[in-house]
Amino acid sequence: MSYLLRVQLPDRPGSLGALALALGSVGADILSLDVVERGAGFAVDDLVVEVPPNALPDTLITAAESIGDVHVDSIRPYSGVLDTHRELELIDQVASARDDRLQVLVDGVPRVLRVGWSTVIDLGPHGAYRVVGSQSAPQTQAGSAPWMPLEKPSALDPEAAWVPQIWRDMDTKLAAAPLGNTGKVLLLGRPGGPDFRPSEVARLGYLAGIVATVLG
């Protein structure tokens, strides 16, 4: 069983090594690590860890937080494919697709940006509507998007009135970025959190901007 562990830890030599030792003490192996954000004296890292069968995720949290100044932001089961060049591969897949390029995009984004689902939405005569959605996208759609048109990538208020109640019930964190000048928006949902970090929103914006250029 693999888990995606988001951890905030001191940005100083030895912190990551101490974390690896603590996780190893409960039988967890670190398979990959992504630096999500760095701030004044701290770092936020995403770690994919593998644990023995029947191991409880709580043991990972306890082990990680046994180190001073380490905080586990979230822990989620992870079934994605490990890949250090996720964005580049997705852009290439979109560029080489003969048709349904937007579908290729939304199907790949959850793996690349580690979210639960993604959709492309647009505004029509009757309000916001879904153009395409990933297989994991919820059936319930937002009937309005008062924040559109969107000028820059943004984290959205998950408790706003336009957010469907079922999304709120699942504590779905939301972020979106414009797809160039098309008026369309790439919307991401992360049920159960964690919140989108500024660096993640920026990463979403870069990806959406490059893909928009590819789509022409």
ZAMARGU-4260 file (C-alpha; in steps of 0.2 Angstrom, whole numbers, plus 5000, padded with zeros to 4 digits):
<rodrens>
0) 5000/5000/5000 | 5006/5017/4995 | 5002/5034/5003 | 5005/5052/4998 | 5011/5061/5013
5) 5012/5080/5013 | 5024/5086/5027 | 5030/5103/5033 | 5047/5102/5041 | 5061/5114/5045
10) 5072/5119/5030 | 5088/5114/5038 | 5101/5101/5035 | 5097/5084/5042 | 5078/5087/5043
15) 5074/5075/5028 | 5086/5062/5034 | 5078/5062/5051 | 5061/5060/5043 | 5067/5046/5033
20) 5073/5037/5048 | 5057/5040/5058 | 5047/5033/5043 | 5058/5018/5041 | 5056/5014/5059
25) 5038/5009/5056 | 5042/5000/5040 | 5039/5014/5027 | 5050/5016/5012 | 5050/5033/5003
30) 5048/5030/4984 | 5048/5048/4979 | 5049/5066/4985 | 5043/5083/4978 | 5047/5099/4985
35) 5030/5109/4985 | 5035/5125/4993 | 5049/5133/5003 | 5047/5147/5015 | 5057/5156/5029
40) 5064/5142/5038 | 5052/5128/5032 | 5049/5117/5018 | 5033/5108/5012 | 5036/5091/5004
45) 5026/5078/4996 | 5032/5060/4999 | 5025/5044/4991 | 5029/5031/5004 | 5026/5012/5003
50) 5020/5003/5019 | 5019/4984/5023 | 5001/4976/5021 | 4989/4980/5035 | 4999/4995/5041
55) 4989/5009/5048 | 4992/5026/5040 | 4991/5034/5058 | 5008/5025/5061 | 5015/5036/5048
60) 5008/5052/5055 | 5014/5047/5073 | 5032/5043/5066 | 5034/5059/5056 | 5027/5070/5070
65) 5039/5062/5083 | 5052/5074/5076 | 5052/5091/5082 | 5044/5105/5071 | 5037/5092/5059
70) 5019/5093/5054 | 5009/5081/5043 | 4997/5092/5033 | 4988/5077/5025 | 4989/5059/5020
75) 4980/5050/5006 | 4981/5033/4998 | 4992/5034/4982 | 4989/5024/4966 | 4997/5035/4953
80) 5012/5031/4943 | 5029/5038/4949 | 5036/5050/4936 | 5048/5064/4938 | 5043/5072/4921
85) 5024/5072/4923 | 5021/5089/4916 | 5032/5087/4901 | 5024/5070/4897 | 5006/5077/4898
90) 5010/5092/4887 | 5017/5079/4874 | 5002/5068/4876 | 4990/5083/4873 | 5001/5089/4858
95) 5001/5072/4850 | 4983/5068/4852 | 4973/5068/4836 | 4957/5073/4844 | 4949/5076/4861
100) 4964/5085/4867 | 4955/5093/4881 | 4950/5076/4887 | 4968/5070/4887 | 4972/5085/4897
105) 4959/5083/4911 | 4962/5064/4912 | 4981/5067/4915 | 4980/5082/4926 | 4975/5073/4942
110) 4991/5062/4941 | 5002/5077/4937 | 4996/5089/4950 | 4990/5076/4963 | 4972/5081/4964
115) 4956/5071/4964 | 4948/5077/4948 | 4949/5090/4935 | 4937/5098/4922 | 4937/5112/4909
120) 4923/5124/4911 | 4916/5138/4900 | 4903/5151/4900 | 4888/5150/4889 | 4871/5159/4887
125) 4864/5149/4902 | 4879/5151/4913 | 4894/5140/4917 | 4895/5122/4910 | 4907/5108/4909
130) 4916/5105/4893 | 4925/5090/4898 | 4929/5081/4914 | 4941/5068/4920 | 4934/5050/4924
135) 4935/5055/4943 | 4926/5071/4941 | 4909/5072/4951 | 4893/5070/4942 | 4886/5086/4951
140) 4892/5101/4942 | 4893/5119/4946 | 4878/5129/4939 | 4887/5145/4940 | 4905/5152/4941
145) 4904/5171/4947 | 4923/5171/4947 | 4924/5169/4928 | 4931/5175/4917 | 4947/5171/4926
150) 4963/5182/4923 | 4976/5172/4932 | 4978/5155/4941 | 4969/5156/4958 | 4964/5146/4973
155) 4945/5147/4975 | 4935/5148/4991 | 4928/5131/4994 | 4914/5137/5004 | 4907/5150/4992
160) 4889/5150/4987 | 4892/5143/4970 | 4901/5128/4976 | 4889/5112/4975 | 4884/5106/4992
165) 4891/5089/4989 | 4908/5097/4985 | 4908/5106/5002 | 4902/5090/5011 | 4918/5082/5004
170) 4929/5097/5010 | 4934/5099/4992 | 4948/5112/4989 | 4948/5121/4973 | 4960/5129/4961
175) 4958/5136/4943 | 4968/5143/4929 | 4963/5151/4912 | 4967/5141/4896 | 4975/5156/4887
180) 4963/5168/4879 | 4949/5155/4875 | 4938/5160/4890 | 4939/5142/4896 | 4946/5137/4913
185) 4955/5122/4920 | 4947/5118/4937 | 4954/5106/4949 | 4946/5098/4964 | 4955/5090/4979
190) 4942/5081/4990 | 4948/5081/5008 | 4962/5093/5005 | 4975/5099/5008 | 4974/5117/5003
195) 4982/5122/4987 | 4999/5130/4991 | 5004/5146/4981 | 5017/5136/4972 | 5004/5123/4967
200) 4993/5137/4960 | 5008/5144/4950 | 5012/5127/4944 | 4994/5125/4938 | 4995/5142/4929
205) 5011/5137/4920 | 5004/5121/4914 | 4988/5128/4908 | 4997/5142/4899 | 5008/5130/4890
210) 4994/5118/4885 | 4984/5133/4879 | 4998/5137/4867 | 4999/5119/4861 | 4980/5119/4858
215) 4982/5135/4848
</rodrens>
